[in-house]
Amino acid sequence: MKLLSMRAETEDRAGILIGEEVLNVARFLMIEEGSDESLDGRPVGQLRDALDLYHAGTEWLEGIESRIKNDERLAGESRKAGALVPLSSVRLNSPVLAPGKILAVGMNYAAHAAEQNKQPPSTPLVFTKCVTALIGPDDVIKLPRISDEIDYEAELAIVIGKQACSVSADRAYDYVAGYTIMNDVTARDLQRNEKQWTRAKGLDTFGPCGPWLVTKDEIADPHSLDIELLVNGSLRQSSNTNDLIFKIPQLIEFISGDLTLRPGDIISTGTPSGVGVYSNPPVFLKEGDRIEINIARIGTLKNSVKANAN
């Protein structure tokens, strides 16, 4: 299933992508039950993002999805009531609105290490991205005043589904809710000049994420997905997740060692070759650029670039 968060009027609401339409789950339940306490006694208005829906239970959600798909009368009533709307009319948020932490992995594609003329790392290179960097699809990446070398990084991201600490690789997938896309936007001059990457990777708007969470049952092998990034329609990155050096089970085992992962935490798994800083000559993002990241079986994350006027 594809679970998402959207901006419904002035509030955030959780939804399910059904074909080319989005089901506002809270509104649907209120239509069905005539009450705002339709989910385990909780106000359905508390269903705000993909993680809320995941915790409600995928079997329950699959039942709703099946009913909408197979009952045209119910689908029609849902459209009439504004519970089922075209995807094109919806403004999406990041699938998870408030992750406890965003962790990312550096130099985790073999070809990306090669383009830097470096040996692949012997252990995962893990760093944090500030949660205040998180933005959603079609949100604007703001060019900061403190850097002139802003780069893109297309990445497959994991969303943690339940608390994990010191998890072995053979049990890692038990703790995965699903997959999404992240753009690990990076200020290369800050990354080069500072001893750690907190500012370079964590400035405001440097974490575009989306468009939705694809539950893990939909992707049998996350290490066989085509991944590409385009800037203004020009292909910059093109690879497959089979080039990952450290696979998802290895990453979860390594990261969760005495470091507790909680539901909603995001792990961005690394970027392929083709980033701007290693192009010849180097190319960096500029105002007006439009970035599109496509990952097979997941979808497309789009963001534009604008100068920070604040």
C-alpha positions in Angstrom: 0.0 0.0 0.0 1.0 3.6 -0.5 0.3 5.6 2.7 0.7 9.3 2.8 0.1 12.6 4.6 -1.7 15.5 2.9 -2.8 19.0 3.7 -6.6 19.0 3.9 -7.8 22.6 4.2 -5.9 23.8 7.3 -5.1 20.4 8.8 -2.8 17.4 8.1 -4.6 14.2 7.2 -3.5 10.6 6.5 -4.4 9.1 3.2 -4.2 6.0 1.0 -3.2 6.2 -2.7 -5.8 4.2 -4.7 -5.0 4.4 -8.4 -4.8 8.1 -9.2 -7.0 9.1 -6.3 -6.3 9.7 -2.6 -8.6 8.5 0.2 -8.8 10.8 3.2 -9.1 8.0 5.7 -10.5 10.2 8.6 -13.2 11.7 6.3 -14.0 8.3 5.0 -14.5 6.8 8.5 -16.7 9.7 9.5 -18.9 9.1 6.5 -19.0 5.3 7.3 -19.6 5.5 11.0 -21.1 8.9 11.4 -18.7 9.6 14.3 -15.3 11.0 14.8 -14.3 8.0 17.1 -14.1 5.2 14.6 -10.7 3.8 15.3 -10.1 2.0 18.5 -11.9 4.8 20.4 -9.5 7.4 19.1 -10.7 10.5 17.3 -10.0 9.8 13.6 -8.7 13.3 13.3 -5.6 12.0 14.9 -4.7 10.1 11.7 -2.3 12.6 10.3 0.5 10.7 8.5 1.6 7.4 7.0 2.9 6.2 10.4 -0.5 6.7 12.0 -2.1 4.5 9.3 0.7 1.9 9.6 0.1 1.5 13.3 -3.7 1.2 12.7 -3.0 -2.0 10.8 -2.3 -2.8 7.2 -4.9 -5.6 7.1 -7.6 -3.1 8.1 -6.4 -0.6 5.6 -6.3 -3.2 2.8 -10.0 -3.9 3.6 -10.9 -0.3 3.1 -8.9 -0.2 -0.1 -10.6 -3.3 -1.4 -14.0 -1.9 -0.7 -13.3 1.3 -2.5 -11.9 -0.5 -5.5 -14.8 -3.0 -5.7 -17.8 -1.0 -4.7 -18.5 1.8 -7.2 -21.4 3.0 -5.1 -19.2 3.5 -2.1 -16.5 5.1 -4.2 -19.0 7.5 -5.7 -20.3 8.4 -2.2 -16.8 9.0 -1.1 -16.0 11.3 -4.0 -19.2 13.2 -3.4 -18.3 13.7 0.3 -14.8 14.8 -0.6 -13.2 11.7 1.0 -11.9 10.4 -2.3 -10.2 13.1 -4.4 -7.8 13.2 -7.4 -4.2 12.9 -6.6 -3.6 16.0 -8.7 -5.7 18.1 -6.4 -3.8 17.1 -3.2 -0.8 18.8 -1.6 1.4 16.2 0.0 3.5 16.4 3.1 6.5 14.2 4.0 4.9 10.8 4.7 6.1 11.0 8.3 5.5 14.4 9.8 7.7 14.3 12.9 10.4 11.6 12.9 12.4 11.4 16.1 15.5 11.4 14.0 16.8 11.2 10.5 19.9 9.2 9.9 21.7 8.9 6.6 24.6 6.9 5.2 27.5 8.4 3.3 29.4 6.8 0.4 27.2 3.7 0.3 27.1 3.1 -3.5 30.2 1.5 -5.1 30.1 3.8 -8.1 29.8 6.8 -5.8 32.9 5.8 -4.0 34.7 5.3 -7.3 33.8 8.7 -8.6 35.6 10.2 -5.6 38.6 8.0 -6.2 38.1 6.5 -2.8 38.0 2.9 -1.4 34.6 1.8 -0.2 34.3 2.2 3.6 34.8 -0.8 5.8 31.8 0.1 8.0 28.8 2.3 7.3 29.4 6.0 7.5 26.4 7.3 9.4 25.4 10.9 10.1 22.3 12.8 11.1 20.1 15.2 9.2 18.2 17.7 11.3 14.5 17.0 11.5 13.9 20.7 10.8 15.4 20.0 7.3 12.4 17.8 6.4 10.0 19.0 3.7 7.5 17.3 1.4 6.9 16.8 -2.3 6.6 20.1 -4.3 7.9 22.1 -1.3 10.7 24.5 -2.1 14.4 23.8 -1.4 15.7 27.1 -0.2 19.2 28.1 -1.3 21.0 29.2 2.0 22.8 32.5 2.4 25.8 30.7 3.9 26.7 28.4 1.0 27.2 28.7 -2.8 27.6 25.0 -3.5 24.3 23.2 -3.0 24.1 19.7 -4.4 21.5 17.0 -4.8 21.6 13.3 -3.7 18.8 10.8 -4.7 18.3 8.2 -2.0 16.1 5.3 -1.0 14.9 5.8 2.5 13.6 3.3 5.1 11.0 4.2 7.7 11.2 2.3 11.0 7.9 0.7 12.1 8.6 -0.4 15.6 11.2 0.2 18.3 14.5 -1.5 17.5 17.7 -1.8 19.5 20.6 -4.1 18.8 18.7 -5.9 16.1 20.4 -8.6 14.1 20.5 -8.5 10.4 18.3 -11.6 10.0 15.5 -9.8 11.9 16.0 -6.3 10.4 13.0 -6.4 8.1 10.7 -7.0 11.0 11.3 -3.4 12.1 10.8 -1.8 8.7 7.4 -0.1 8.0 8.2 0.7 4.4 10.2 2.7 1.9 10.2 6.2 0.5 12.5 8.7 -1.3 14.8 11.3 0.2 16.9 14.0 -1.4 20.0 14.4 0.8 20.6 18.0 -0.2 24.1 19.0 0.8 26.1 22.2 1.1 29.4 21.0 -0.4 31.5 23.9 0.7 30.4 23.5 4.3 30.9 19.8 4.1 34.4 20.4 2.8 35.4 23.1 5.3 33.9 21.7 8.5 35.0 18.7 10.4 31.5 17.2 10.7 28.5 17.4 8.4 25.7 18.6 10.7 25.3 22.0 9.0 26.2 20.8 5.5 23.4 18.2 5.6 21.0 19.7 8.0 20.1 23.2 6.9 16.4 24.2 6.5 14.7 22.4 3.6 17.6 20.1 3.0 15.5 17.0 3.5 12.8 16.6 0.9 11.0 13.3 1.5 8.1 11.5 -0.2 5.8 11.2 -2.1 4.4 8.4 0.2 5.4 5.4 2.2 5.2 2.2 0.3 4.7 -0.6 2.8 7.4 -3.3 2.9 5.1 -6.1 1.6 4.9 -4.2 -1.7 8.6 -4.4 -2.4 10.0 -8.0 -2.0 13.6 -6.9 -2.8 14.5 -3.3 -2.1 18.0 -4.0 -3.5 16.8 -4.3 -7.1 15.2 -0.8 -7.7 16.2 1.6 -10.5 16.9 5.0 -9.1 17.4 8.2 -11.0 17.6 12.0 -10.5 16.9 14.7 -13.1 17.5 18.4 -12.9 15.3 20.4 -15.3 14.7 17.2 -17.2 18.4 16.4 -17.6 19.5 13.0 -16.2 22.1 13.4 -13.5 22.0 10.2 -11.6 21.0 6.8 -12.9 21.7 3.6 -11.0 20.1 0.6 -9.2 20.0 -0.1 -5.5 21.9 -3.3 -6.2 25.0 -1.1 -6.1 24.5 -0.4 -2.4 27.6 -1.4 -0.4 25.8 -2.0 2.9 22.4 -3.5 2.4 19.4 -2.6 4.5 19.7 -5.5 7.0 23.4 -4.6 7.5 22.5 -0.9 8.0 19.8 -1.7 10.6 22.1 -4.0 12.5 24.9 -1.5 12.5 22.9 1.5 13.4 20.7 -0.1 16.0 23.6 -1.3 18.1 23.0 0.4 21.4 21.2 3.2 19.5 17.5 2.8 19.8 15.4 3.4 16.6 11.9 4.4 17.2 8.8 4.2 15.0 8.9 6.9 12.4 12.7 7.3 12.4 14.0 7.6 8.8 17.2 6.0 7.5 18.4 7.4 4.1 20.6 4.7 2.6 23.0 6.7 0.4 23.3 8.1 -3.0 24.6 6.8 -6.4 27.2 8.4 -8.5 26.5 11.5 -10.6 26.3 14.1 -7.9 27.0 17.7 -9.0 30.3 18.2 -7.1 32.0 15.3 -8.9 30.8 16.4 -12.4 33.3 17.9 -14.8 33.0 20.8 -14.3 31.1 20.7 -11.0 27.5 21.9 -11.2 25.4 23.1 -8.3 21.7 23.9 -7.8 20.5 27.4 -8.7 17.2 29.3 -8.3 14.5 28.0 -10.6 15.9 24.4 -10.9 13.4 21.6 -10.7 14.6 18.3 -9.3 12.8 15.0 -9.9 13.8 11.7 -8.2 12.3 8.5 -9.5 12.7 5.1 -7.7 11.0 2.1 -9.2 8.0 0.7 -7.3 7.9 3.8 -5.1 7.2 6.9 -7.3 8.5 10.3 -7.9 9.7 13.1 -5.6 9.7 16.6 -7.1 11.0 19.8 -5.6 11.9 23.2 -6.9 14.8 25.5 -5.9 14.5 29.1 -4.7 16.7 31.6 -3.1 16.2 32.1 0.6 14.6 35.6 1.0 14.1 35.5 4.7 
